[in-house]
Amino acid sequence: MKTRITELFGIKHPVIQGGMHFVGLAEMAAAVSNAGGLGIITGLTQPTPEALAKEIAKCNGMTDKPFGVNLTFLPGFANPPYPEYIDAIIAGGVKIVETAGRSPEAYMPKMKEAGIKVIHKCTSVRHSLKAERIGCDAVSVDGFECGGHPGEDDIPNMILLPRAAEELKVPFVASGGMGTASQLVAALALGADGINMGTRFIATKEAPVHENVKKALIAASELDTRLIMRPLRNTERVLANAAVDKIVEIEKTKGAATTIDDIKELVGGVYPRVMQGGDMDAGAWSCGMVAGLIHDIPTCKELIEGMVAEAEQIIRKRLEGFLAA
Ligand SMILES: Cc1cc2nc3c(=O)[nH]c(=O)nc-3n(C[C@H](O)[C@H](O)[C@H](O)COP(=O)(O)O)c2cc1C
């Protein structure tokens, strides 16, 4: 398939692996890029810019295809040394950055001067338009279904994607809930130039996470995610577990008075314990509703090539067939 996204990033298939804390390591990004998609290393999983430089070097040794780095601009209280992380990205020769969270505006000149293409992840049309205005090359439009932070507007992709298509001039990918060939075709029909997947890529052979995580995704249905941190206006979609039940209970009891301190133990420092240790009840970790559509653990190549081949069949046979009829 050839779309504005495959052209922009120099990739074979219009499939991106979104940044994922403690999942987006060199092994993950290289596997996706080698399969013809765009793999992305999660910048802030690396504790320092020096560690990120090493992870980029490792990925460079594992693939000769383009890959990107995710930079998540966290809400106010945390302030990692972003300029130094960007220096590591530039020095490592990485030409694609996926930004997320707060606006990347302050860092755009530095990235643009280095010839980096920026794709910003947005959960609304207004944020997508702002991304376009400040010079982002593309947008990842993240619907309410998504694993991670869906924002506070609660607009699912069936509405959000065609709304984005009405307004955006830069290409965008559909993010949130994506995991199958039919969804890829639907996303293209709704105006996107490709898809971004998070949760689906965790259930792949190469994903560098504990087997328990992959098994949990296969066991989960579309009913098994929960929204937490709504009272903090930092909503996150996570997989239900014992810790998440506690968070939901605390938030129900305290309502608008909930503070981060009330749930800190259950949301802080969780990722290494889940992703590396396989402790599935350690706390809250991001997971999308697409878990209900995950039934196997393929290689990234099998997943991406299988999706694209089936998408072509759907277009040529099923959709063409309606016209003939
Ligand atoms: C375990 C996990 C960790 C994530 N961590 C990040 C992150 O650190 N930064 C970020 O921008 N997005 C993060 N995301 C969001 C993904 O990049 C992607 O936007 C999202 O998963 C898309 O929805 P899907 O899971 O339905 O495919 C994470 C998602 C998951 C499932």
The ligand as a MOL file (V3000), in Angstrom:
LIG
                    3D

  0  0  0     0  0            999 V3000
M  V30 BEGIN CTAB
M  V30 COUNTS 31 33 0 0 0
M  V30 BEGIN ATOM
M  V30 1 C 1.2850 -0.2160 27.7180 0
M  V30 2 C 1.1490 1.0830 26.9900 0
M  V30 3 C 2.0320 2.1140 27.2630 0
M  V30 4 C 1.9390 3.3350 26.5800 0
M  V30 5 N 2.8530 4.3210 26.8430 0
M  V30 6 C 2.8280 5.4630 26.0940 0
M  V30 7 C 3.8200 6.4640 26.2730 0
M  V30 8 O 4.7230 6.3400 27.1090 0
M  V30 9 N 3.7480 7.5700 25.4950 0
M  V30 10 C 2.7670 7.7310 24.5450 0
M  V30 11 O 2.7590 8.7430 23.8480 0
M  V30 12 N 1.7990 6.8090 24.3700 0
M  V30 13 C 1.8180 5.6800 25.1060 0
M  V30 14 N 0.8680 4.7120 24.8920 0
M  V30 15 C -0.1710 4.9340 23.8420 0
M  V30 16 C 0.2080 4.2920 22.5080 0
M  V30 17 O 1.3200 4.8990 21.9220 0
M  V30 18 C -0.9430 4.3820 21.4960 0
M  V30 19 O -1.2640 5.7250 21.2490 0
M  V30 20 C -2.1750 3.6670 21.9850 0
M  V30 21 O -1.8230 2.4390 22.5660 0
M  V30 22 C -3.1500 3.4420 20.8430 0
M  V30 23 O -4.2590 2.7390 21.2760 0
M  V30 24 P -4.3980 1.1250 21.2030 0
M  V30 25 O -3.7090 0.6300 22.4120 0
M  V30 26 O -5.8600 0.9180 21.2230 0
M  V30 27 O -3.7340 0.6700 19.9460 0
M  V30 28 C 0.9210 3.5140 25.6010 0
M  V30 29 C 0.0270 2.4660 25.3330 0
M  V30 30 C 0.1310 1.2630 26.0050 0
M  V30 31 C -0.8490 0.1720 25.6900 0
M  V30 END ATOM
M  V30 BEGIN BOND
M  V30 1 1 1 2
M  V30 2 1 2 3
M  V30 3 2 2 30
M  V30 4 2 3 4
M  V30 5 1 4 5
M  V30 6 1 4 28
M  V30 7 2 5 6
M  V30 8 1 6 7
M  V30 9 1 6 13
M  V30 10 2 7 8
M  V30 11 1 7 9
M  V30 12 1 9 10
M  V30 13 2 10 11
M  V30 14 1 10 12
M  V30 15 2 12 13
M  V30 16 1 13 14
M  V30 17 1 14 15
M  V30 18 1 14 28
M  V30 19 1 15 16
M  V30 20 1 16 17
M  V30 21 1 16 18
M  V30 22 1 18 19
M  V30 23 1 18 20
M  V30 24 1 20 21
M  V30 25 1 20 22
M  V30 26 1 22 23
M  V30 27 1 23 24
M  V30 28 2 24 25
M  V30 29 1 24 26
M  V30 30 1 24 27
M  V30 31 2 28 29
M  V30 32 1 29 30
M  V30 33 1 30 31
M  V30 END BOND
M  V30 END CTAB
M  END
